[in-house]
Amino acid sequence: MSILSDREIKELSVEKGMIQPFQDRLINESNGRKLLSYGLSSYGYDIRLSPKQCLIFSRTQSGDCDPKAFDQSILRPAELLEDEKGQYFLLPPFGYCLGVAEEYLELPKDVTVVAVGKSTYARSGILVNITPAEACWSGHLTLEISNCTGLFNRIYANEGICQLLFFRGKECEVDYNMRKGKYQSQPKEVVFSQV
């Protein structure tokens, strides 16, 4: 298995629609305002956090969170705020939220994706955890974002939130679509845990 270069990611995105919308370079400024970069890099692609939805785990002091029977009432919508630096959600101290990627992915049968955090966010105490997207998965990724600090922390909408690394191997025998994976064709909204 090998990691895809910028040339290969661009080819798959432009010719086969692997990433939509696709930026063929890193975008780190807009109208004179600095951004957390998004777009194509040397061996990856930085995706953006959508402004559409961010759900924060509330400070419930009782009960439990069960991935086999997820109770959506433990989440509350975060308000989309804006100032001269851009649009953002405010993640409370030691808070955890679910967001959604702006970009739509449609992976080929021989490509799988792993996400890694952006160093700018990591240095502010923000960690992004995304499970792998396997061959032939499609949709908008649900993003899991954690604030590891005792401070309120901004996460900017329409700006880079994490980097995707694309790996190509021999075509798998059974891809995500063939086995009817439960997170296939995710819409541009948070998808809760399912069993």
Sequence and secondary structure as in RCSB ss.txt:
>XXXX:A:sequence
MSILSDREIKELSVEKGMIQPFQDRLINESNGRKLLSYGLSSYGYDIRLSPKQCLIFSRTQSGDCDPKAFDQSIL
RPAELLEDEKGQYFLLPPFGYCLGVAEEYLELPKDVTVVAVGKSTYARSGILVNITPAEACWSGHLTLEISNCTG
LFNRIYANEGICQLLFFRGKECEVDYNMRKGKYQSQPKEVVFSQV
>XXXX:A:secstr
 EE  HHHHHHHHHHH SEES  SS EEEETTEEEEEEEEETTEEEEEEEEEEEEEE    SS   TTS  GGGE
EE   EEETTEEEEEE TT EEEEEESSEEE  TTEEEEEEE HHHHTTTEEEE   B TT EE  EEEEEE SS
S EEEETTSEEEEEEEEE S  SS TTTTT TTTTB SS      
